[in-house]
Amino acid sequence: MNFKEGEILYIDKPYRMSSFGALAHIRYVLTKRMGYRVKVGHAGTLDPLATGVLVLCTGKATKRIEELQKHTKEYVATLQLGATTASYDMEHPVDATYPTEHINRRLLEETLQQFVGDIEQVPPAYSACNVNGKRAYSLMRKGHEVELKAKVVRIDEIELQRFDSEKMEAVIRVVCGKGTYIRALARDIGKAVDSGAYLTALRRTRVGDAMIDKCHTLDTFLPWLDTQEIEG
């Protein structure tokens, strides 16, 4: 392996860690092992409350980040129906509740199919979207109102994997293109079934051909690195 010439690494980002935090850990391990500061970039962030495939590029491979960001992604998401939060996940407390008596598996399965294809999606206000040079989430946390415009994203596949009618909890699998916010998708699914919804769990299971079971964890990365033949 040659980290200056460029390598692509796949990390299983842990819960409650930022994508930059995971990147910084791997960069620290590489830098300590190599004896020089290794350049590392990521090809698409994951929210701190999400886990799963995080693509990291080293050295000259950072030039491929834009290309890698375009790869299809797969997620498994758990939705709590009948309520909403400001961030559409558990970062914020529930701010409203809605009726759920009418929701059943058939309604959910039929509703999900409305989201297949090219759809318009308004990104979450609590997101890294750029608003006049500032991150939207930063403005929101300072008390500013943020209005983001809808953009076209693509959903290739969406399926209901599990539905608990007592807990009003649904687990869905989503295959989608670049720029899709699964938190926003949860919000829109809730509206589409005349209720509300937010994410209680999100796991990115694939980016391109990189599957979650092929990823290193932060704990296994160094032992793996010690087994590699390294140049440069």
Secondary structure as GFF3:
##gff-version 3
##sequence-region A 1 232
A	DSSP	beta_strand	8	13	.	.	.	ID=ss1
A	DSSP	alpha_helix	19	34	.	.	.	ID=ss2
A	DSSP	beta_strand	40	42	.	.	.	ID=ss3
A	DSSP	beta_strand	50	58	.	.	.	ID=ss4
A	DSSP	three_ten_helix	59	64	.	.	.	ID=ss5
A	DSSP	alpha_helix	65	69	.	.	.	ID=ss6
A	DSSP	beta_strand	73	81	.	.	.	ID=ss7
A	DSSP	beta_strand	83	85	.	.	.	ID=ss8
A	DSSP	beta_strand	94	97	.	.	.	ID=ss9
A	DSSP	alpha_helix	105	112	.	.	.	ID=ss10
A	DSSP	three_ten_helix	113	115	.	.	.	ID=ss11
A	DSSP	beta_strand	117	121	.	.	.	ID=ss12
A	DSSP	beta_strand	130	131	.	.	.	ID=ss13
A	DSSP	beta_strand	134	135	.	.	.	ID=ss14
A	DSSP	alpha_helix	136	141	.	.	.	ID=ss15
A	DSSP	beta_strand	151	164	.	.	.	ID=ss16
A	DSSP	beta_strand	169	176	.	.	.	ID=ss17
A	DSSP	alpha_helix	182	192	.	.	.	ID=ss18
A	DSSP	beta_strand	197	207	.	.	.	ID=ss19
A	DSSP	beta_strand	210	211	.	.	.	ID=ss20
A	DSSP	three_ten_helix	212	214	.	.	.	ID=ss21
A	DSSP	alpha_helix	221	225	.	.	.	ID=ss22
###
